[in-house]
Amino acid sequence: MTPSLSTASATADTFTLGPLQNGPACCIPTPILSIENLSLHYGDKPALAEVSLDIYRGCITALIGPSGCGKTSFLSALNRLSDLIPGCRVGGRIRFGDADIHDPAIDLQGLRRKIGMIFQKPNPFPLSIRRNLEMPLREHGVDRQDELDEKIRQALTDVGLWDEVHDRLDAPALGLSGGQQQRLCIARAIVLEPEVLLMDEPCSALDPLSSAVVEALIQRLRGRYTVVIVTHNLAQARRIANYAAFFWMREKVGKLVEFGRCQQLFDMPRDDLTAAYIAGISG
Amino acid sequence: MRELIGKPAPDGPDLALTIAIWGGAALVAGSFLALLGDLLWHGAARVSWDFLVMAPEHAGKTGGIGPILASTVAILAVALLAALPLGLATAIWLSNFTRGGSLLARQVNLSLDVLAGVPSIVFGLFGNAFFSVVLGMGFSIAAGGLTLACMILPIFIRSVESGLSAVPDEWRRGAAALGLSQAAALRHILLPAAAPAISAGMMLGIGRALAETAALIFTSGYVDRMPESLLDSGRALAVHIYDLSMNVTGGDQAAYASALVLIVLLLAINSVAQTLTGRFLARRISQP
């Protein structure tokens, strides 16, 4: 991982987020999201059952496990993006702070503003770099131009993109490289000042160098945001996460096998399946 | 691998394909040019400012096409004003369901395809029975325009709907994940991204409406006076051309000239339509 380290230190002075926080915020875990007995069906087909865990404020929680075991489904239930999928039903309870996210009276747009999401494939809108950030801000009621400019500058600086794009903010976002597009998507999410960021394999579509830059960025988001990240890269999970959740298919349904501190899960897994998966035997 | 050197691949099939493709394109472009040339040859001499603004005399043999141009534009305006908002709304509604692949959406699509293929004379009879008689509009520009709107709608809806369905889902999910309303996603992303399809649908519709004769004879009629309101009867250009070439001896030159004007009008209106969709939709998005 030499490229990762060198890139991270090369861009370190351009970030304004605080230094990496390894301990304090996570020493006294306070749940920001509490998931109780979550189940999820696509039509009649169950995809996920009996999942209960807490996501702790300010920490990075990694979701690991083989493809098709419901990690992405789990993620999309947390901001109710699963509502968009025809025939998708979610059971159980998800509490965000003191609100039940399935409360019929909940402000869904407000919820999704507070729980941002980054997708596997970078998906900037076919707008200019500036408009990608400005349009969501305006839709959420930020109107003053100086305020908009400042928030956009801050978000782009936070993701380390400002120096690369500040002289071409009106160029098409789709003209950026893959890694830049993904960082723009992260900027687009954090410009709305969310509390939680859901990331669905944010590095898997990127080349190794861009992936290292994005990984370093995610590390820097710790503390300020709560991050839930799906990753197939176990080494990455181990490097960045405070907590890890291991999912596995049992009787064709995704189940949570083990959840705990990342180091414990990797070094002293309680479950044999976890141990085997981490050792690369049945992954 | 010596046998690969010095022996070019046999190019018979490729050559045949090349000839077929170029031949096909030449045939299509050639027949359009021949048609345009024929119109220019027979009709250009007759087209003048007077021809465009004067009222027709002697059943159109002499005089101009002023009132007819006015009626044509009025009928088209009524048709577009009715069809565009309705069609846009239907297409948006429909594209929400077709992406889910529901049975209802497939049946609505099928019936739209059938409607798009219904002969225009049938639309004319329907328009006469419904707009002229039941709604009491009589032979009028309003009745003709609304009948044309019914004809344009299926083409326009299908075109816009396929454009919206082609917009990548990741933008929809991205917009939803940012807490944007559906209206915002439509306004900022989906409609602008579908602008080429919207503009294509509009042009197909305008072309069909301007060329229509059968549906208008029964609805907007063929009175060639200058219309004073939308409830007056008015003669469309296509109806005028039909009348001149079929019913008026010695009307051929005027028919050619009118056809030439019709084609120029079609090109002009299409470029205006394209500019408008470009200004209001396409320029909102920014592609590399």
Chai-1 contact restraints between the chains, C-beta under 6 A:
chainA,res_idxA,chainB,res_idxB,connection_type,confidence,min_distance_angstrom,max_distance_angstrom,comment,restraint_id
A,L81,B,A177,contact,1.0,0.0,6.0,A-B,restraint_1
A,L84,B,A176,contact,1.0,0.0,6.0,A-B,restraint_2
A,P86,B,G100,contact,1.0,0.0,6.0,A-B,restraint_3
A,Q109,B,G179,contact,1.0,0.0,6.0,A-B,restraint_4
A,R112,B,A177,contact,1.0,0.0,6.0,A-B,restraint_5
A,R112,B,G179,contact,1.0,0.0,6.0,A-B,restraint_6
A,R113,B,G179,contact,1.0,0.0,6.0,A-B,restraint_7
A,M117,B,A177,contact,1.0,0.0,6.0,A-B,restraint_8
A,N123,B,E170,contact,1.0,0.0,6.0,A-B,restraint_9
A,N123,B,G174,contact,1.0,0.0,6.0,A-B,restraint_10
A,F125,B,I189,contact,1.0,0.0,6.0,A-B,restraint_11
A,P126,B,I285,contact,1.0,0.0,6.0,A-B,restraint_12
A,P126,B,Q287,contact,1.0,0.0,6.0,A-B,restraint_13
A,L127,B,S286,contact,1.0,0.0,6.0,A-B,restraint_14
A,S128,B,S286,contact,1.0,0.0,6.0,A-B,restraint_15
A,M135,B,H188,contact,1.0,0.0,6.0,A-B,restraint_16
A,P136,B,L178,contact,1.0,0.0,6.0,A-B,restraint_17
A,E139,B,L180,contact,1.0,0.0,6.0,A-B,restraint_18
A,E139,B,A184,contact,1.0,0.0,6.0,A-B,restraint_19
A,P172,B,S286,contact,1.0,0.0,6.0,A-B,restraint_20
A,P172,B,Q287,contact,1.0,0.0,6.0,A-B,restraint_21
A,P172,B,P288,contact,1.0,0.0,6.0,A-B,restraint_22
A,L174,B,P288,contact,1.0,0.0,6.0,A-B,restraint_23
A,G175,B,P288,contact,1.0,0.0,6.0,A-B,restraint_24
